[in-house]
Structures are given as C-alpha cells and as structure tokens.
Amino acid sequence: MSSFIKLRFQGLNLSKGSTRILRHKEDGKTRVLFLHGGGTAGSEIWQSNIDFLKSRQYDILAYDQYGKGFSDKPRMRYSLNNL
C-alpha cells in the first residue's frame, strides 16, 4: 500500500470555499510545495513524488486548488489570484 494513502489530509476553509491540504511536517527539513495543473486531478497526481520525498523526510505541502480534487468549486471567475 502506498504511504500516500496513509498521509493525513485536512480541510481548510478559505474565503471562497474549502480546499483539502496535505501536510507532512519535518522540522528543519527542506520544504517542497506541490501544485497541480489543469484537468480534474487534485493532489493525488503527485502521489509517487510525495511517497519518495516523504521516505527521505522532506517537509511536504500539497493542496487541491478550487474546483480540483476534493476542494469546493465556487462560482467565480478563476484566475491566478484566487487559486
């Protein structure tokens, strides 16, 4: 079983809706931020990368942008400023 499945996800309420974030915190370690692109996939697209870096004790942050993965899809005009 992938360690990605075992990672802890949490919801985060923002001004335009909620999103899902993944945080694997390793104090004092290099932080890696995962941002996904278009399509419908959320942070799951990074599963193998996250598993690899987690095994090497990196500090990891990934989240589902609005309208992707497990985040809300608010009715708004999407832009870089509100993703």
Order of alpha helices (4+ residues) and beta strands (2+ residues): alpha-beta-beta-beta-alpha-beta
